[in-house]
Amino acid sequence: MTQRVELAAVIDRLAVDALITEYAVAVDDGDWTAYRQLFAPDGRADYRSAGGIEGGADAITAWLSETMRMFPMRQHLITNRKLEFGTLEQDVDDVARVQADYVNPMRFARPAEAAAGSAAGGEPATAPDFVCGGRYAFTLVRTHSGWRLRQVVVTEKWRQMADRPQAAASEA
């Protein structure tokens, strides 16, 4: 391999890693415009193993924007990224596959937060109501706009619910 080819491979690895990080940040921040822009025009996602839906990027974006209102506190941690490239010799249509584990703590909206659509101002953060973990399978494609998600498949492997105090449970 020439130095030019090796440098291009490093640049691609950094770009793919940045896209996966942007995915987590967009979901955690509820930036659904940014989330949708991460996908190729034919992009799809499958969240069924975590209780969600499967579909095209537009349908998934709409579903997430509604569903994630229940969780004003969420934090994706995407780790152990295993990256494989297909043939890297084209300007477009090259493919990359990323397998990555995730841990995702989330907290349900409290009544005041649900009405406001976000965390109540001035209230201290509380521990998550549950934490889940599993594995992502990302398929990316090189486009004229850079690397984009063609497919995201979530495989939830575990979920741990926090014990809720009786008073909080009776308020619900």
PATORSE-232107 format. One record per residue: residue number from 1; residue in one letter; x, y, z of N, C-alpha, C in turn. Coordinates in nm, 2 decimals. Atoms other than C-alpha are relative to their C-alpha. Last residue first. Layout:
[site NUM,A,[X,Y,Z],[X,Y,Z],[X,Y,Z]]
...
END
This chain:
[site 172,A,[0.02,0.02,0.14],[-4.80,0.83,3.82],[-0.14,-0.03,-0.04]]
[site 171,E,[0.03,-0.13,0.07],[-4.81,0.98,4.17],[-0.02,-0.02,-0.15]]
[site 170,S,[0.14,-0.03,-0.03],[-4.84,0.63,4.33],[-0.04,0.13,-0.07]]
[site 169,A,[0.09,0.09,0.08],[-4.51,0.52,4.16],[-0.15,0.04,0.02]]
[site 168,A,[0.00,-0.04,0.14],[-4.33,0.83,4.29],[-0.09,-0.09,-0.08]]
[site 167,A,[0.07,-0.13,0.01],[-4.45,0.77,4.65],[0.00,0.04,-0.15]]
[site 166,Q,[0.15,0.01,0.00],[-4.36,0.40,4.63],[-0.07,0.13,-0.03]]
[site 165,P,[0.05,-0.02,-0.13],[-3.99,0.47,4.53],[-0.16,-0.01,-0.01]]
[site 164,R,[0.06,-0.13,-0.01],[-3.90,0.34,4.18],[-0.06,0.00,0.15]]
[site 163,D,[0.11,0.01,-0.09],[-3.66,0.05,4.16],[-0.05,0.14,0.02]]
[site 162,A,[-0.03,-0.04,-0.13],[-3.45,0.10,3.85],[-0.12,-0.02,0.09]]
[site 161,M,[0.09,-0.10,-0.05],[-3.52,-0.11,3.55],[0.04,0.04,0.14]]
[site 160,Q,[0.01,0.00,-0.15],[-3.23,-0.30,3.39],[-0.09,0.12,0.04]]
[site 159,R,[0.06,-0.13,-0.05],[-3.24,-0.38,3.02],[-0.02,-0.02,0.15]]
[site 158,W,[0.05,0.00,-0.14],[-3.04,-0.64,2.83],[-0.06,0.14,0.03]]
[site 157,K,[-0.04,0.12,-0.07],[-2.93,-0.75,2.48],[-0.05,-0.01,0.15]]
[site 156,E,[-0.01,-0.02,-0.14],[-3.09,-0.49,2.26],[0.02,-0.13,0.07]]
[site 155,T,[0.03,0.12,-0.07],[-3.00,-0.55,1.90],[0.02,0.02,0.15]]
[site 154,V,[-0.02,0.00,-0.14],[-3.03,-0.23,1.70],[-0.03,-0.14,0.06]]
[site 153,V,[0.08,0.11,-0.06],[-2.99,-0.24,1.32],[0.04,0.00,0.15]]
[site 152,V,[-0.03,0.01,-0.14],[-2.89,0.08,1.14],[-0.09,-0.11,0.06]]
[site 151,Q,[0.08,0.08,-0.08],[-2.88,0.08,0.76],[0.06,0.00,0.14]]
[site 150,R,[0.10,0.07,0.09],[-2.76,0.31,0.48],[-0.09,-0.09,0.09]]
[site 149,L,[0.06,0.12,-0.04],[-2.59,0.56,0.71],[-0.10,-0.06,-0.10]]
[site 148,R,[0.14,0.00,-0.06],[-2.39,0.82,0.54],[-0.05,-0.14,0.04]]
[site 147,W,[0.06,0.12,-0.05],[-2.02,0.88,0.45],[-0.14,0.02,0.06]]
[site 146,G,[-0.08,0.07,-0.11],[-1.95,1.19,0.26],[-0.06,-0.13,0.04]]
[site 145,S,[0.00,-0.09,-0.12],[-2.18,1.43,0.07],[0.08,-0.06,0.11]]
[site 144,H,[-0.06,-0.12,0.04],[-2.11,1.27,-0.27],[0.01,0.10,0.12]]
[site 143,T,[0.08,-0.07,0.09],[-2.19,0.94,-0.10],[0.08,0.13,-0.04]]
[site 142,R,[-0.06,-0.12,0.04],[-1.99,0.67,0.07],[-0.08,0.07,-0.10]]
[site 141,V,[-0.04,-0.01,0.14],[-2.21,0.41,0.22],[0.06,0.14,-0.03]]
[site 140,L,[-0.02,-0.13,0.05],[-2.25,0.30,0.58],[0.04,0.00,-0.15]]
[site 139,T,[-0.05,0.01,0.14],[-2.39,-0.01,0.73],[0.01,0.14,-0.05]]
[site 138,F,[0.01,-0.12,0.09],[-2.42,0.01,1.11],[0.05,-0.04,-0.14]]
[site 137,A,[-0.07,0.04,0.13],[-2.48,-0.30,1.33],[-0.03,0.12,-0.10]]
[site 136,Y,[0.04,-0.06,0.13],[-2.55,-0.17,1.68],[0.07,-0.08,-0.11]]
[site 135,R,[-0.10,-0.02,0.11],[-2.51,-0.39,1.99],[-0.07,0.07,-0.12]]
[site 134,G,[0.01,0.10,0.11],[-2.68,-0.41,2.33],[0.11,0.03,-0.11]]
[site 133,G,[-0.12,0.02,0.08],[-2.74,-0.22,2.64],[-0.02,-0.10,-0.11]]
[site 132,C,[0.00,0.11,0.10],[-3.02,-0.08,2.84],[0.13,-0.01,-0.07]]
[site 131,V,[-0.12,0.00,0.08],[-3.04,0.14,3.15],[-0.01,-0.12,-0.09]]
[site 130,F,[-0.05,0.12,0.05],[-3.35,0.23,3.33],[0.12,0.02,-0.08]]
[site 129,D,[0.10,0.10,-0.03],[-3.51,0.49,3.54],[0.03,-0.14,-0.05]]
[site 128,P,[0.09,0.05,0.11],[-3.20,0.70,3.52],[-0.10,-0.10,0.06]]
[site 127,A,[-0.06,0.12,0.06],[-3.07,0.88,3.83],[-0.10,-0.05,-0.11]]
[site 126,T,[0.01,0.12,-0.08],[-3.20,1.23,3.90],[0.06,-0.12,-0.08]]
[site 125,A,[0.02,0.13,0.08],[-3.10,1.56,3.76],[-0.01,-0.12,0.10]]
[site 124,P,[-0.12,0.08,0.02],[-3.15,1.86,3.99],[-0.03,-0.13,-0.08]]
[site 123,E,[0.01,0.12,-0.08],[-3.45,2.08,3.92],[0.13,-0.09,-0.02]]
[site 122,G,[-0.04,-0.01,-0.13],[-3.37,2.43,3.81],[0.00,-0.13,0.08]]
[site 121,G,[-0.11,-0.10,-0.03],[-3.57,2.42,3.50],[0.03,0.00,0.15]]
[site 120,A,[0.04,-0.12,-0.08],[-3.79,2.11,3.45],[0.12,0.08,0.04]]
[site 119,A,[-0.03,0.01,-0.14],[-3.65,1.88,3.18],[-0.04,0.13,0.07]]
[site 118,S,[-0.14,0.01,-0.03],[-3.82,1.90,2.85],[0.02,0.00,0.15]]
[site 117,G,[-0.08,0.05,0.11],[-4.15,1.89,2.67],[0.14,-0.01,0.03]]
[site 116,A,[-0.09,-0.10,0.06],[-4.31,2.13,2.92],[0.07,-0.05,-0.12]]
[site 115,A,[0.08,-0.12,0.04],[-4.61,1.91,3.00],[0.09,0.10,-0.07]]
[site 114,A,[0.08,0.04,0.12],[-4.39,1.60,3.00],[-0.08,0.11,-0.05]]
[site 113,E,[-0.08,0.01,0.12],[-4.14,1.77,3.22],[-0.08,-0.03,-0.12]]
[site 112,A,[-0.03,-0.14,0.04],[-4.40,1.87,3.48],[0.09,0.01,-0.12]]
[site 111,P,[0.11,-0.07,0.05],[-4.53,1.51,3.49],[0.02,0.15,-0.04]]
[site 110,R,[0.09,-0.01,-0.11],[-4.19,1.35,3.52],[-0.11,0.09,-0.05]]
[site 109,A,[0.04,-0.13,-0.03],[-4.02,1.24,3.20],[-0.09,0.00,0.12]]
[site 108,F,[0.13,-0.04,0.05],[-3.87,0.90,3.21],[-0.03,0.14,0.04]]
[site 107,R,[0.10,-0.03,-0.10],[-3.50,0.87,3.26],[-0.13,0.04,-0.06]]
[site 106,M,[0.11,-0.09,0.03],[-3.26,0.70,3.03],[-0.08,0.02,0.12]]
[site 105,P,[0.08,-0.04,-0.11],[-2.92,0.52,3.05],[-0.11,0.10,-0.04]]
[site 104,N,[0.09,-0.12,0.01],[-2.80,0.38,2.72],[-0.08,0.02,0.12]]
[site 103,V,[0.06,-0.01,-0.13],[-2.50,0.14,2.70],[-0.08,0.13,-0.01]]
[site 102,Y,[0.05,-0.12,-0.06],[-2.39,0.05,2.35],[-0.05,-0.03,0.14]]
[site 101,D,[0.09,0.02,-0.11],[-2.18,-0.20,2.16],[-0.05,0.13,0.05]]
[site 100,A,[-0.03,-0.08,-0.12],[-2.05,-0.14,1.81],[-0.10,-0.03,0.12]]
[site 99,Q,[0.07,0.07,-0.11],[-2.04,-0.33,1.49],[0.05,0.07,0.12]]
[site 98,V,[-0.05,-0.03,-0.14],[-1.94,-0.10,1.20],[-0.09,-0.08,0.09]]
[site 97,R,[0.08,0.06,-0.10],[-1.97,-0.19,0.83],[0.06,0.02,0.14]]
[site 96,A,[-0.07,0.03,-0.12],[-1.83,0.03,0.55],[-0.10,-0.07,0.10]]
[site 95,V,[0.08,0.04,-0.11],[-1.94,0.05,0.19],[0.09,-0.03,0.12]]
[site 94,D,[-0.08,0.08,-0.09],[-1.80,0.23,-0.11],[-0.08,-0.03,0.12]]
[site 93,D,[0.04,0.14,-0.02],[-2.08,0.36,-0.32],[0.09,-0.09,0.07]]
[site 92,V,[0.13,0.02,-0.07],[-1.92,0.69,-0.42],[-0.02,-0.15,0.00]]
[site 91,D,[0.04,-0.13,-0.06],[-1.57,0.82,-0.52],[-0.13,-0.02,0.08]]
[site 90,Q,[0.09,-0.08,0.08],[-1.45,0.46,-0.58],[-0.03,0.13,0.07]]
[site 89,E,[-0.07,-0.05,0.12],[-1.16,0.25,-0.48],[-0.09,0.09,-0.08]]
[site 88,L,[-0.01,-0.15,-0.01],[-1.23,0.14,-0.12],[0.08,0.05,-0.13]]
[site 87,T,[-0.11,-0.05,0.09],[-1.35,-0.22,-0.16],[-0.01,0.16,0.01]]
[site 86,G,[0.00,0.07,0.12],[-1.56,-0.30,0.15],[0.11,0.05,-0.09]]
[site 85,F,[0.03,-0.07,0.12],[-1.45,-0.16,0.48],[-0.02,-0.10,-0.11]]
[site 84,E,[-0.05,0.07,0.12],[-1.46,-0.32,0.82],[-0.05,0.08,-0.12]]
[site 83,L,[0.02,-0.06,0.13],[-1.49,-0.14,1.15],[0.06,-0.08,-0.11]]
[site 82,K,[-0.07,0.09,0.09],[-1.53,-0.29,1.50],[-0.04,0.05,-0.14]]
[site 81,R,[0.03,-0.01,0.14],[-1.63,-0.02,1.75],[0.09,-0.09,-0.08]]
[site 80,N,[-0.05,0.13,0.06],[-1.60,-0.14,2.11],[-0.03,0.00,-0.15]]
[site 79,T,[-0.14,0.04,-0.02],[-1.80,0.16,2.24],[0.03,-0.13,-0.08]]
[site 78,I,[-0.02,0.09,0.11],[-2.12,0.37,2.19],[0.15,-0.04,0.01]]
[site 77,L,[-0.14,0.02,-0.01],[-2.23,0.55,2.51],[0.03,-0.12,-0.10]]
[site 76,H,[-0.06,0.11,0.08],[-2.57,0.69,2.44],[0.15,0.00,0.03]]
[site 75,Q,[-0.14,-0.02,0.03],[-2.70,0.93,2.71],[0.05,-0.13,-0.06]]
[site 74,R,[-0.05,0.12,0.06],[-3.07,1.00,2.78],[0.15,0.02,-0.04]]
[site 73,M,[-0.14,0.03,-0.03],[-3.25,1.24,3.01],[0.04,-0.13,-0.07]]
[site 72,P,[-0.08,-0.12,0.00],[-3.56,1.40,2.88],[0.14,-0.02,0.03]]
[site 71,F,[-0.13,0.01,-0.06],[-3.70,1.05,2.80],[0.08,0.13,-0.01]]
[site 70,M,[0.02,0.07,-0.13],[-4.07,1.04,2.72],[0.12,0.00,0.08]]
[site 69,R,[0.06,-0.11,-0.09],[-4.01,1.30,2.44],[-0.02,-0.06,0.14]]
[site 68,M,[-0.10,-0.04,-0.09],[-3.79,1.02,2.29],[-0.04,0.12,0.09]]
[site 67,T,[-0.03,0.10,-0.11],[-4.09,0.85,2.14],[0.10,0.06,0.10]]
[site 66,E,[0.12,0.01,-0.09],[-4.22,1.15,1.93],[0.04,-0.09,0.12]]
[site 65,S,[0.03,-0.13,-0.05],[-3.89,1.25,1.77],[-0.11,0.00,0.10]]
[site 64,L,[-0.09,-0.03,-0.11],[-3.79,0.88,1.74],[-0.03,0.14,0.06]]
[site 63,W,[0.03,0.08,-0.12],[-4.10,0.80,1.54],[0.09,0.03,0.12]]
[site 62,A,[0.13,-0.04,-0.05],[-4.06,1.09,1.30],[-0.03,-0.08,0.13]]
[site 61,T,[-0.02,-0.13,-0.06],[-3.69,1.01,1.25],[-0.13,0.05,0.06]]
[site 60,I,[-0.07,0.02,-0.12],[-3.77,0.64,1.19],[0.02,0.14,0.07]]
[site 59,A,[0.10,0.06,-0.09],[-4.04,0.73,0.93],[0.07,-0.02,0.14]]
[site 58,D,[0.10,-0.10,-0.03],[-3.80,0.96,0.74],[-0.10,-0.05,0.11]]
[site 57,A,[-0.05,-0.11,-0.09],[-3.51,0.72,0.77],[-0.10,0.10,0.04]]
[site 56,G,[-0.09,-0.10,0.06],[-3.70,0.43,0.62],[0.04,0.11,0.10]]
[site 55,G,[0.05,-0.07,0.11],[-3.85,0.16,0.84],[0.11,0.09,-0.06]]
[site 54,E,[-0.10,0.01,0.11],[-3.83,-0.06,1.14],[-0.06,0.08,-0.11]]
[site 53,I,[0.05,0.03,0.13],[-4.01,0.01,1.47],[0.12,-0.02,-0.10]]
[site 52,G,[0.03,-0.11,0.09],[-3.94,0.02,1.84],[-0.05,-0.05,-0.13]]
[site 51,G,[0.14,-0.04,-0.01],[-3.95,-0.22,2.13],[-0.04,0.11,-0.09]]
[site 50,A,[0.01,-0.09,-0.12],[-3.57,-0.25,2.17],[-0.14,0.05,0.02]]
[site 49,S,[-0.04,0.08,-0.11],[-3.55,-0.55,1.93],[0.00,0.08,0.13]]
[site 48,R,[0.11,0.09,-0.06],[-3.77,-0.36,1.69],[0.05,-0.08,0.12]]
[site 47,Y,[-0.01,-0.01,-0.14],[-3.52,-0.07,1.64],[-0.10,-0.10,0.07]]
[site 46,D,[0.08,0.10,-0.06],[-3.45,-0.13,1.27],[0.02,0.00,0.15]]
[site 45,A,[-0.04,0.04,-0.14],[-3.32,0.16,1.07],[-0.10,-0.10,0.05]]
[site 44,R,[0.11,0.07,-0.08],[-3.33,0.25,0.70],[0.06,-0.03,0.14]]
[site 43,G,[-0.03,0.05,-0.13],[-3.13,0.47,0.46],[-0.12,-0.05,0.08]]
[site 42,D,[0.06,0.13,-0.01],[-3.23,0.50,0.09],[0.02,-0.06,0.14]]
[site 41,P,[0.14,-0.01,0.04],[-3.15,0.88,0.08],[-0.08,-0.14,0.02]]
[site 40,A,[0.00,0.00,0.15],[-2.83,0.81,0.28],[-0.15,0.01,-0.04]]
[site 39,F,[0.04,0.12,0.08],[-2.87,0.88,0.65],[0.01,0.03,-0.15]]
[site 38,L,[-0.10,0.11,-0.01],[-2.69,1.12,0.88],[-0.02,-0.11,-0.09]]
[site 37,Q,[-0.11,-0.03,0.10],[-2.91,1.41,0.76],[0.11,-0.10,0.01]]
[site 36,R,[0.04,0.04,0.13],[-3.20,1.25,0.95],[0.10,0.02,-0.11]]
[site 35,Y,[0.01,0.15,0.01],[-3.02,1.27,1.28],[-0.04,-0.04,-0.14]]
[site 34,A,[-0.13,0.05,0.01],[-2.92,1.64,1.23],[0.00,-0.16,-0.02]]
[site 33,T,[-0.05,-0.05,0.13],[-3.28,1.74,1.17],[0.14,-0.06,-0.03]]
[site 32,W,[0.06,0.09,0.10],[-3.39,1.52,1.46],[0.04,0.04,-0.14]]
[site 31,D,[-0.01,-0.08,0.12],[-3.17,1.70,1.71],[-0.04,-0.09,-0.12]]
[site 30,G,[0.13,-0.02,0.07],[-3.30,1.53,2.02],[0.00,0.09,-0.12]]
[site 29,D,[0.04,-0.14,-0.01],[-2.98,1.59,2.21],[-0.14,0.02,-0.06]]
[site 28,D,[0.00,-0.04,-0.14],[-2.93,1.22,2.29],[-0.04,0.15,0.01]]
[site 27,V,[0.10,0.07,-0.07],[-3.03,1.11,1.94],[-0.01,0.06,0.14]]
[site 26,A,[0.13,-0.05,0.06],[-2.82,1.37,1.76],[-0.11,-0.06,0.08]]
[site 25,V,[0.03,-0.14,-0.04],[-2.52,1.30,1.99],[-0.13,0.05,-0.05]]
[site 24,A,[0.03,0.00,-0.14],[-2.53,0.92,1.93],[-0.04,0.14,0.05]]
[site 23,Y,[0.12,0.07,-0.02],[-2.55,0.96,1.55],[-0.04,0.00,0.15]]
[site 22,E,[0.11,-0.10,0.03],[-2.28,1.23,1.55],[-0.14,-0.07,0.02]]
[site 21,T,[0.01,-0.10,-0.12],[-2.05,0.98,1.73],[-0.11,0.10,-0.03]]
[site 20,I,[0.06,0.08,-0.11],[-2.12,0.71,1.46],[-0.02,0.09,0.12]]
[site 19,L,[0.14,0.01,0.03],[-2.06,0.98,1.19],[-0.07,-0.08,0.11]]
[site 18,A,[0.07,-0.13,-0.02],[-1.73,1.08,1.35],[-0.15,-0.01,-0.02]]
[site 17,D,[0.01,-0.02,-0.15],[-1.61,0.72,1.36],[-0.07,0.13,0.04]]
[site 16,V,[0.10,0.10,-0.05],[-1.69,0.68,0.99],[-0.02,0.02,0.15]]
[site 15,A,[0.13,-0.05,0.04],[-1.50,1.01,0.91],[-0.11,-0.10,0.04]]
[site 14,L,[0.04,-0.11,-0.09],[-1.20,0.90,1.12],[-0.14,0.05,-0.04]]
[site 13,R,[0.02,0.05,-0.14],[-1.18,0.56,0.95],[-0.05,0.11,0.09]]
[site 12,D,[0.13,0.07,0.00],[-1.21,0.72,0.61],[-0.04,-0.05,0.13]]
[site 11,I,[0.10,-0.10,0.01],[-0.93,0.96,0.68],[-0.14,-0.06,0.00]]
[site 10,V,[0.00,-0.06,-0.13],[-0.71,0.67,0.80],[-0.11,0.11,0.00]]
[site 9,A,[0.06,0.09,-0.09],[-0.79,0.48,0.48],[-0.02,0.06,0.14]]
[site 8,A,[0.15,0.00,0.03],[-0.71,0.78,0.27],[-0.07,-0.09,0.09]]
[site 7,L,[0.05,-0.12,-0.05],[-0.37,0.81,0.45],[-0.15,0.01,-0.03]]
[site 6,E,[0.00,0.01,-0.15],[-0.29,0.45,0.38],[-0.06,0.12,0.06]]
[site 5,V,[0.11,0.09,-0.03],[-0.38,0.49,0.01],[-0.02,-0.02,0.15]]
[site 4,R,[0.12,-0.07,0.04],[-0.15,0.80,-0.02],[-0.12,-0.09,0.04]]
[site 3,Q,[0.03,-0.09,-0.11],[0.13,0.62,0.18],[-0.13,0.08,-0.03]]
[site 2,T,[-0.07,-0.12,0.00],[0.12,0.34,-0.08],[-0.04,0.09,0.12]]
[site 1,M,[0.08,-0.12,0.00],[0.00,0.00,0.00],[0.09,0.12,0.00]]
END
